[in-house]
Every structure is written in structure tokens, then in C-alpha cells.
Amino acid sequence: MQDYKFSNKLRTFSFILMVLGLLGVGYGFMTSNKSFEEVEHLLAEESHHGGGHGEEAAHAVASHDNHADDAHATDSHGDNAHGEVDEHTKHIEHVQHQIHNRPWAALYVAAFFFMMIALGCLAFYAIQIASQAGWSPVLFRVMEGITAYLLPGAIIVLLIAIASGTVGHYNLFIWMDPDVVAHDKLIQGKSGWLNLTGFIIRAIIFISGWVLYRHFSRKFSIAQDTAEDKSNFKKSFRISAAFLVFFIYTESMMSWDWIMSVDPHWFSTLFGWYVFASMFVSGITVIALISIYLKSRGYLEFVNENHLHDVAKFMFAMSIFWTYLWFSQFMLIWYSNIPEEVTYFISRFNDYKLPFLGMVVLNFVFPILMLMNADYKRIPWFVVMTGLVILFGHYIDVFNMIMPATVGDRWFIGIPEISSILLFAGLFIFVVFTALTKAPLLVKQYPFRKESEDFHY
């Protein structure tokens, strides 16, 4: 049985991704720092091209000019002209703020996406132990490797969120801006929950609980390798059951704080489950991808096509579950047509139609067509292809949850977005594959090890 060795090629590849990502992220921040005059010139240029941002800019410029002309034809032309200049200035400042927000939002989307992969994998790992599953123990060390990213990943997400609200621009969470809160009664009513101190305290509780469970479950897992009894297995079982209760509460609250509060006027009671489904299927997909990679490099000889079939079956099932939650949330809000609820989807339909509807194809239609056949779930390259599409689809899902509230219709998947993905992909690969070198790839004295090795379906 061969222990995993982090190859120099993969290590170098992860560093290259991080360097390219850092350069691109830096470029994104530098190019987003546009002055008032630059944004005004940009809008004027767009007004001459028509469509998309151009129509908005043309409307703003034309209405400014028309109202200014009309103002000269009235006795109160001074007040009207001044009012229209204020409106024009506010519009340009609004667009300027959206442009400033873009690299922050791109960084946050990518950071959260890779963090949620680790968190989703941790939940799946806990479920396997608490349910005493017999098929999955041969994949436990892969799961433990992936969850190693949770601590750095969650801390990075928290730091980006805090930094975005303490550097003077309030780039992600408008409820962090005292000036906005002072003039917004809805946010004032939620200020008992939506305040920076509470945000940080809750985040520390979330992260501490998740990381403590990961630490002790890993500790008991490794200790069981050399144990002569099942005491470590029993400890893992007990803390896994307790963790799942803690997780389902904290994951919901985390989704309210870290995702839903970018739209502080909107809420959905289904949102915690929706985010959970996205992170769960993403985590399971990465388990499949890393297992297939390791097996292709000569490791995990004890993993067979039946294990791959079961992981792919979870990918298929959770894709359907995600779609059920997406449709339930969307359909109920659309059907009730309550103004304060439906605005969330109006902005996405008007400005994000391609990514909003495209993610349904990527996250539902594609997995259904590709993984419905049981035989296809056993073909490694087929699972890899489907898995990459699923991961891209759930990145777009997070993108759709964050971008409309932060950059409005100024969105684009360009250098800031791609660079952020490269940065955190490189860090994720480095952390996960380093963790895989720290212990044997097969749990040795786990009670269900033999059943897992002999698993056939």
C-alpha cells in the first residue's frame, strides 16, 4: 500500500496558479480605481453604442440634457437644473461604486466557493461516520484532505468580508455603512443582527465549531489506525452526530450572514438549505475528482468502480435536490409577486439572464442527462467531465448570489473573476494535497474497512 507523495509538478502547478491569480487580482484592483471623470467619460462612450450599459448611460445622459434644457424654459430653472445635476452626479457615483466593488466581489465569490467545497465535504464526511456507512471508508482520507482547506478558506472569506467594509468604500455589505443605515429604516430594524461586532462573533463561533470537529475527527481517525479497540471509532461517531446538529444551525446562519445579507432588504426562509445543497454537491464532486486523479497516479488501488458509482450517484441526487430547492424558492416568490421579495429575481432576470438561467442548465439539465445511466457513473473520464461542469455551474450560482447586489449590471467574467479562481484554486490544491501526505490513504483499523474494500454494487 503506497502513501501519497505530493509531486513536484503538482506543487509547482499550484504555485503558478497562485502567482497568476495574485497578479490578476492586483490588476483588477488597480484598474477598478476609476475617478469620477473617468466613469463619466465611460458612460458617455457607452451611450453612443447602445444596448446593455449603453442604454442606461444614454438614458441618464439624455435625461440630464433634456431636463437641463427644460429647466432653462421655466422660472425655476435654477432649482431644477441643480436637482438634475445632483441626479446626474449620483448616477455617476453609483456606477463608480459598482466598478470599485467588482474586484472585491470577484475575490469574495471565489473565496467562498472554495471554502464551501471544504465545508460541504466535511458535512458529507460526518454523515458517513454518523450513519456508519459501509461503502465509503476507503475514501475517508480523501475527504480529510479536502477538509484541511476549511480553516484557511473560512478565515480568508471572513477577512475579505471585514476588509470590504472597513476600508472606506463598503464594497460588499451595505449594512456595514453607517451612512446607509442612518437613512434606511429596514436595515435599522435588522441592526440587532446585522452589525459588524455580531457578524465577527458569529463567524468565530461558526469557524471554531467546524474546525474543532475537523481536528478531532481527523485525530481519532489517525489514532484508530494503530488502536487495538474501537474506542476512537466510537468517539468519532459521537462527535459526528453532535456536529451535524451544530452544522445545520450554523450553516444556515452563515448563509444569512455571508451571502444573503449582501441584499439586506430581502430574505428567504429557504436560503440556508439552498446554499447547503450547493456546497454539498460541490464537495461530493471534488471527492470524486480527487479520487479519480489519485487512482490515475497509481494510488487508491482499493477504490473500485463501485465506489465511483456511489459518489456519482450522490452527485446526481444532490443536483436534483439543489434544483428542487432552487425551483421552490423561485416559483413561490414569482407566484406570490410580493414587491419586496420579487425584486431579488427581477434584477437577476433583467441583468443576469444568461448566468441565472445558464446555471440551471449546468446544475440540473447537464447532470441529469449525463449521470442518469448507471453505467456512465462508472466511467472515470465521464464523471470528471460532468463534475467540472457541475463545479462551474455552482461557481456561477455563488456569482449570481453576490454580484447583483454589489456590482449591479456592471458584471463580466473577466480578469478579476478568473484570477480570483486561479488564486484560490492554487491555494486549495496546495493545502489539500499537502494534507494527503500526512497520513496513509487508507484507514487501517476502521471497523468497516473490509466491507468498504469489498464493496460491490
N, C-alpha and C positions, 0 to 999 in steps of 0.2 A: 504494500500500500504506500503510495507516494504522497508526501506532504507538498503543499503548494509553494513554489518559489516565484516571487514577483520578477518577471523577466525585465531585463534592461530596456528592451524595445517598448514594452507597455509603460514602464516608468517614464521613459523619455517622451513617449506619446502624450502621457498625462501632463507633463511639464510644458510641452509645446502648446497644448490646448490652453493651459492656464496663462501662458505668456501672451498668446494671440488674443485670448479673452481680455486680459488686463489692458493690452494696447487698444483694443476696440472699445472697451468701456471708457477708458480715458478719452479717446477721440469723441465718443458720444457726449460726454460731459462738456468737453471744450466747445464742440460745435452747437450745443444746445443753449449756450450762454449768449443769446442774441439780445441786442439793445432794442429799445422802443422804436428807433428809426429803422433798424433792420427788419423788424417784424412788419412795420407799416409798409415798407418797400416790398416785402414778400407778399403781403395781401394785395397790394396794388398790381403786382405781376400776375398773381393768380386770377385777379378779376378780368384780365384780358384773355385768359384761356378758357374760361367757362367750365362747368361741371365740377363736382366734388367740392373742394375747398374754394375753388374759384367762384362758384355761385354764391357761397356765403360771403366771400370777400366783396364780390361785385355788389351784392345787396347792401352790405354795410357801407361801402364807399359811395354807391349811388344814392342811397337814402340820406347819407350825410350831406352830399352835394345838393340834392333836391330840397332837403329841409332847410339847408342854409340859404338857398335861393328864395324859397318861400318866406323865410324869416325876414328877408330884406323888403318884402312886399307888405309887411304889416307894421303897425305902430310899435308893437312889442318885439321888434326884430332882435333887439339886443339880448333879451332873456331867452328867446327861442334858439338863437344861434349859439348862445353859451351852453344851453341844455344839450343841443345836438353835438357840440364839440365834446362835452363830457361823455355822452354816449359813445361817440367815436373813440375817444381815449380809453374808455372802459373796455370796449371790444378789443382793441389792440393789446391792452394789458392782459386781458383774459387769454388771448391767443399766445401771448408771450409766456404767460404762466404755464400753459399747456405744453409749449415747446420745452420749457425748463424741466417740466415733470417727466418728460419721456425717458431719459436715461435712468432716472430713479425707478420709474415704473418697470422698465425693461429688466433692470437688475433685480428688483423685488420679485417679479414673476418667475424668473429663472431660479432665484434662490429658494423661493417657496416650493417650486416644482420638484427640485431635487431633495429638499427636506421632506416633502410629503411622500416621496418614494420610500425613504428610510422609515418614516413613521407608519406607513401602510404595511410595510414588510414586518415591522415589529408587532403590529396587531395580528397579522396572519400567523406569525411565529407563536404568539401567546395562545391563539386559538388552537393551534396544532397540539401544544402541550396540554392545555386545559381539557381538550376533548380526547386526549390520549390517542391521537390518530396513529394508525399503524403504517401508513404508506409513506409518510413524509420525513421521518428522522434522518434518512440519508441526505437530505437537503438542509438540515439544521445549520451546518457550519456556513453554508452559503448565505442563509438568512442572517446569521450572526454577523457575517462580514458586511452585509448591506446595512444593517442597523448601526454599525460603527459610525456611519456618517451622521447619525441623528444629532449628536451633541454639537459638533461644529456647524452643521447645517442649520439647526434651530437657533443657535446663538447668532449666526450671520443674519438670518431673517429678522430677528429681534433688533439687532444693531442697525440694520438698514431702516427698519420702521421708525426707530427712535431718532436716528440721524436725519431722516427726511423731514421730521417735524421740529428739529431744534437748530437748523442752520439758517433760519430766517425766511424760507420760502414755503414751508408746509406743503411738500410735494405730493404726499400720498394721502394723508388723513386730514381732511379739512377741520375736523373737530379738535385737532391739536392747535389750531389758530385761534387765539383769544379774540381777535377782531371779528372773525366769522361767528364765533359762539355768542358774542355780545349782541349780535343783530339777528340771531336765529333762535326762535323760541323752541322749535322742535329739538334742536341739538341741546339747548339748555335743559330741556326736560329729561334728556338722557345723560346729562353730565355726571350724574351719580355713578354711572358705569363707564361712560366714555371720558375718561380723564387720564392723563399721562401716568400719574402715580399708580392708579389701579391697573392700567394696562401693563406696566412693568411688573408689578407684584404678581398679577395673574400669570404672566408669561414665565416668570421664575418658578411658580408652582407647577405649571404645565411641564416645562422642560425638566425640572428636577425629578418629578414623578416618572416621566418617560425614561430618563437616563438612569435613574436608580433601578428601575425594573430591568433595563437592558444590562446594567452592570451585574446585578445579582443573578439573573438568569444565565448570563454568559459564565459567570463564576461557578455556578452549580453544574452547568453543562460540562465544563472542563474538568471539574472535580470528579464528576461521575465516571470519567474515562478511567480513573485509577481506583475507584471505590470498590469495595467488596460487598456493599449492600446497596439498597435503593433509597437511602436517606436523601441524597441530593436530588434524585428524581422527584421524591415526594415534596421537597421544598420548592422545586421548580413548579410543580403542579399547583401548590397553594398560592404562590405569589402570582402565577399567571392568571388564576381565577380572580384574584383581588385586583390585579392590574386592569383586566378587561372592564371591570366596573368603573375604575378610575378613568380609564381611557375614554369610554363612551361619553362621560360627562365633560372631560377636559378637551376632547377633540371638538365637541360641539361649541364650547365656549371659545376655543382657539379660532374656530372658523368665523365666529361672530366678530372677534377682535381683529384678527389678522387679515380677513378677507371682506366680510360683509360690511364692516364699519368704514370702508372707503366710500360707501354710499350710505351715510348716516341717517338719511331721511327714509330709507327703505329697509324692510326686513321681511324675512320668510322663516316660518317655523320649521320648514323642511331643509333649511340650508345646511345644518350640521351633517345630516345624513347624505346630502348631495356631495359635499366636499369629501366625506368619508368614502363614498363609493368611488370617487375619482382617485383618491390616494390608495385605496385598497387594490383596485385593478392595476394601477401603475406599479405598486410594489410587487404584486404577483408576477407581472410581466417581466420586471427586471430579474426576479428569481429565475424565471425561465431562460432569459437571455444569458445571464452569467453562468448558469449551469451548463447550457449548450456550449458556451465558449470554453469553459474548463474541460468539458468532456472532449472537445475537439483538440485540446492541447495535451491529451493523454491522462488527465486527472478524472476523478469521479467515475472510475470503472464500475463501481457498484450501482450507478444510476442507469436505468434502462428506459426503453421507450414507453413503458407503462407509467413510470414516474412523470415523464414528459407529457404523456396523455392527460394525466390528472391535473398537472399545473395548467395546461392549455384549456382544460375543462373549466377550471376556475376563471381563467381569462375570459372565456366565452360567457360563463354565467354572470360574472360581475359586470361585463359590458351590458348585458340585458338589464341587470339591476340598476346600473347608472342611468340607462335610458328610461326606465320606469320612473325614477326619481326626477329626471330632467323633464319628462313629459307631464308628470303630476304637478310639478311646480309651475311650469309654463302654462298648461291648459287651465288650471284653476284660476290663475291670475288673469289670463286672457279672457276667460269666460265671465268672471265677475266684473272685470273692467272698472275696478276702483282706481281713480286717478293716481292716488299716492302709491299704489302698487304697480300699476301697468307702465308707469314711466320708465321703470327699470328695463323692460323689454322693448319699449318704443325706441329708446336710444340705441339699443343693440340692433334692432331691425333697420333703423334708419342709417346708422353709421357703420355697423359691423356685420352687415348681412352675410358676406362671404365667410368670415371666420365663425360666425354664430351658427349658420346652417351647415357650414362645412364640417364643424366638429361633430355634428350628429351623424354625418356620413362616415367620418373617420372612427368614431367611438361606438357606433351601433351597426350601420349597414355593412361596413367592411368586415368587422369581426364575425358578424352573423354569417355572412357568405363564406368566409374563409375557414371558420372553425366549426361549422355545423356538422361536417362529416367527421366521424370518429377516426378514420384512417389518417386524415390530414393533421390531426393533433399529434401524431407520432412522427411526423417528418420534421427534422430539426430546422432546415432552411425555411420551411413554410411557416413554422412558429416564429422564427426570427423576423421574417418579413412582416407578418401580422403584428408582432409585438412592437416593432419600430413604428408602424402606422398608429397603433394604439397610444404609444407614448407621445407621438407628435400631436395626436388628437387631444390628449389630456393636457399637454402644454398649452394648446390653443384654448382649452377650457379655462385654465387659470388666466390666460391672456384676456379672455372675454370677461372674466370676473373683475379684473383690476383696471384694465386700460380705459374703458368708457368713462369711469369716474375721475380718472387722473389726467388723461390727455384728450378726452373728447373725440372729435373726428380727426385729430391730427395724428392718427396712428399709422404705422407702417412697420413691416418686419424687415428691418434693415440692419445696419452695423451695430447699433446699441443692443438690439434684441439677440442677434446671432452671437455677438461677442459675449454677452452675459451667459448664454447657453454654453459656449465653449469654456468659459471660465469655470463654471460650476460643474460641468461635465468632467473637466480635467481634475478638479479637486475631488469629486465623487469617486472617479476611477482610482486615484491615488490612495484615498483613505480606505476604500472598500478592499482593494487588492492587497494593501499593506496588512489589513486586519486578517485577511485569509491566510497569511503566512504565519500567524501567531499560534495556530493550533492545528492538529490533524484535521483533514477534511471529512473524516467520518467519526461520529460519536461512537465510542468503543464499548462502554458498558451500559448503554441506554437500554432499558427493558424491551423496547420494541424494535431494536436494531435488526435482529434476524428477520422479523416479519417484514420490515421495510426492504431489506436486501432481496428477499424472495418474492416481493410484491409482483403480482401479475393480474392483469385485467383483461 
